[in-house]
Amino acid sequence: MWGIHLEWHKVADRRPPTDIAIGWDALGDLSALPPSRDAFKARYVQVYPDEKPGAVPVKAGILYRFAREMQVDDIVVYPSKSDRMIHVGKVLGPYGFMPRTSEGYPHRRPVAWLTSVPRAQISQPALYEIGSAITLFQISNNAEEFLAAATGQPFKVAEVDEGSAADLGLQAAETVEDFIIKRLKNGVTPEQFENFIAELLQPIGFDHDPLAHLGRHAELQALQHVIETVALDELEEAHHRV
């Protein structure tokens, strides 16, 4: 069972598309590549030489799964942002390269939607799983719930005790925290970090202007100290609540 985010699906279009599709059009027809992950990674690096090394296996893996691992009759789940519905469907056909169908999203597979379920009818753990930041991903932990939705069968979500709920909340908080820290450390320039902190602290009364007389290095050090202090306070409070 697959989950997919269709970034190209327009908000104005209230009906789910008849195809599922992903981007990276410059790669060309993926069916022409040898059926191996290494071949897909090599092609990706060839076409996108400036891509970060750590991102290559992830993006090449998405393309490989879509073109090679996905099979006809597989169940696919599409959480739509346009109508806030969870669309559950079945893959009807093989991979195809159709560059003229939709600009920028030529890698396609036909799909038939079996049902559309409001988000409110899906359990929170299932919504968390399909909230993956990756374009295409496998659904494993909550596959039974989506399969029940596809076949129109009732599904009772297992009750979660308070301790498990607290653990789940803490794990989610730690995951978000790790992502933000890694992004701030490795994915932004000093100027972007400065602007981010300034925007973050202004609503709670901090003013960026008084630091303007400091040198760039001292300014960033001061801002970093403030954010670390706030983050530590928030984490301590979260641990007390748990």
C-alpha positions in Angstrom: 0.0 0.0 0.0 1.3 3.4 -1.0 0.8 7.0 0.1 1.4 9.8 -2.3 1.3 13.6 -2.3 0.3 15.1 -5.6 1.8 18.6 -5.5 0.6 19.3 -9.1 -3.1 18.7 -8.3 -4.7 22.1 -8.4 -6.6 23.4 -5.4 -9.4 24.6 -7.7 -9.9 21.0 -9.0 -12.3 19.4 -6.5 -12.1 16.0 -8.1 -9.2 13.6 -7.7 -7.1 13.2 -10.8 -7.3 10.0 -13.0 -3.6 9.6 -12.8 -1.0 9.7 -10.0 2.2 11.5 -11.0 5.5 12.7 -9.8 8.0 15.3 -11.1 11.7 15.4 -12.0 10.8 15.6 -15.7 14.4 16.2 -16.8 15.2 12.6 -16.0 13.3 11.4 -19.0 11.6 8.0 -19.4 12.4 5.9 -16.3 11.5 2.7 -18.0 14.7 3.1 -20.1 16.9 2.8 -17.0 18.2 -0.6 -15.7 15.9 -1.9 -12.9 18.2 -1.1 -10.0 18.4 1.6 -7.4 22.1 2.3 -8.3 21.1 3.0 -11.9 18.4 5.4 -10.7 20.9 7.2 -8.4 23.5 7.4 -11.1 21.0 9.0 -13.5 19.7 11.4 -10.9 23.2 12.6 -10.1 23.9 13.0 -13.9 20.9 15.2 -14.4 21.0 17.0 -11.1 24.7 17.3 -10.2 24.1 20.1 -7.6 21.8 18.0 -5.5 22.9 17.4 -1.9 24.5 13.9 -1.6 22.2 13.0 1.3 19.1 13.8 -0.8 20.1 11.7 -3.8 19.1 8.2 -2.4 15.8 9.6 -1.1 14.7 11.2 -4.3 16.1 8.4 -6.6 14.4 5.9 -4.3 11.0 7.7 -4.8 11.5 7.4 -8.6 12.5 3.8 -8.4 9.5 2.8 -6.3 7.1 4.6 -8.5 8.5 3.1 -11.8 9.6 -0.3 -10.6 8.2 -1.4 -7.3 4.6 -0.2 -7.6 2.3 -2.8 -9.2 -1.1 -2.9 -10.8 -3.8 -3.4 -8.3 -1.8 -1.9 -5.5 -3.8 0.3 -3.1 -2.8 4.0 -3.1 -3.8 6.7 -0.6 -3.9 10.4 -1.6 -4.5 13.0 1.2 -5.8 15.9 -0.8 -5.2 19.5 0.3 -7.8 20.8 -2.1 -10.8 19.2 -0.6 -9.3 17.8 2.7 -10.4 14.3 1.8 -8.5 11.1 1.9 -8.8 9.4 -1.5 -8.2 5.6 -1.6 -7.7 4.0 -5.0 -6.2 1.2 -7.0 -3.4 1.4 -9.5 -4.8 0.4 -12.9 -1.8 0.3 -15.1 2.0 0.3 -15.5 4.3 3.3 -15.4 4.3 5.7 -18.3 6.3 8.7 -19.3 3.9 11.4 -20.6 5.7 14.7 -20.8 2.9 16.5 -22.6 0.2 15.5 -20.2 1.1 17.9 -17.3 4.2 20.1 -17.4 6.8 19.1 -14.9 5.0 15.9 -13.8 5.5 13.3 -16.6 5.9 10.1 -14.6 2.4 8.7 -14.4 0.3 5.7 -13.5 -3.5 5.5 -14.1 -5.6 5.0 -11.0 -9.2 4.3 -10.1 -10.5 5.9 -6.9 -12.5 3.5 -4.8 -13.6 5.9 -2.0 -13.1 9.3 -0.6 -13.2 9.7 3.2 -13.3 12.9 5.2 -10.2 13.4 7.4 -12.3 13.4 10.5 -13.2 9.8 9.9 -9.6 8.7 9.8 -7.7 7.9 13.1 -5.0 10.3 14.2 -2.2 7.7 13.9 -3.2 7.0 10.3 -3.2 10.7 9.5 0.2 11.0 11.0 1.5 8.2 8.8 0.2 9.7 5.5 1.5 13.1 6.6 5.0 12.0 5.5 7.1 14.7 4.0 8.2 12.3 1.2 6.3 12.4 -2.1 5.8 8.6 -2.3 6.0 6.3 0.6 4.8 2.9 1.8 2.0 2.6 4.4 2.5 -0.2 6.9 1.3 0.7 10.4 -2.2 1.7 9.4 -2.8 -0.2 6.2 -5.7 -2.2 7.6 -7.6 1.0 8.3 -7.2 2.4 4.7 -8.0 -1.1 3.2 -11.2 -1.1 5.3 -12.1 2.3 3.9 -11.4 1.1 0.3 -13.7 -1.9 0.7 -16.4 -0.1 2.7 -15.9 -2.2 5.8 -16.2 -0.8 9.3 -12.9 -0.4 11.2 -12.5 0.0 14.9 -9.4 1.8 16.0 -7.6 0.3 19.0 -7.9 2.4 22.1 -4.8 4.1 23.2 -4.1 4.5 27.0 -2.9 7.8 28.4 0.7 6.5 28.8 1.0 5.4 25.2 -0.6 8.7 24.1 1.9 10.7 26.1 4.8 8.6 24.7 3.5 9.2 21.2 3.2 12.9 21.8 6.7 13.0 23.1 8.1 11.1 20.2 6.3 13.4 17.7 7.7 16.4 19.5 11.2 15.0 19.5 10.9 14.2 15.8 9.9 17.8 15.0 12.6 19.1 17.2 15.3 17.0 15.5 14.1 18.1 12.1 14.1 21.8 13.0 17.5 21.6 14.6 19.0 19.8 11.6 17.4 22.2 9.2 18.7 25.3 11.1 22.2 23.8 11.4 22.7 22.5 7.9 20.1 24.1 5.6 20.1 27.8 6.1 22.7 30.6 5.6 23.6 32.9 8.6 21.4 35.6 7.1 18.4 33.2 6.8 19.0 32.1 10.4 19.0 35.6 11.6 15.8 36.5 9.8 14.1 33.3 11.1 15.0 34.1 14.7 13.9 37.7 14.3 10.5 36.7 13.0 10.1 34.0 15.6 10.8 36.3 18.6 9.0 39.4 17.5 5.5 38.2 18.5 6.7 37.6 22.1 8.2 41.1 22.5 11.8 40.8 21.3 13.0 43.5 19.1 15.6 42.9 16.4 16.7 46.6 16.0 18.6 47.0 19.4 21.1 44.4 18.1 21.8 46.4 14.9 24.8 48.1 16.4 26.6 44.8 17.0 28.8 43.1 14.5 27.4 40.3 12.4 29.1 37.5 14.5 28.1 39.0 17.8 24.5 39.5 16.6 24.2 35.9 15.6 25.7 34.7 18.8 23.2 36.8 20.8 20.2 35.5 18.8 21.5 31.9 19.1 21.7 32.3 22.8 18.1 33.6 23.0 16.7 30.7 20.9 18.6 28.1 22.8 17.3 29.5 26.1 13.7 29.5 24.9 14.0 26.0 23.4 15.5 24.6 26.7 12.6 26.2 28.7 10.0 24.7 26.3 11.6 21.3 26.4 11.8 21.3 30.2 8.1 22.3 30.4 7.2 19.5 28.0 9.0 16.9 30.1 7.2 18.1 33.2 3.8 17.8 31.4 4.6 14.2 30.4 
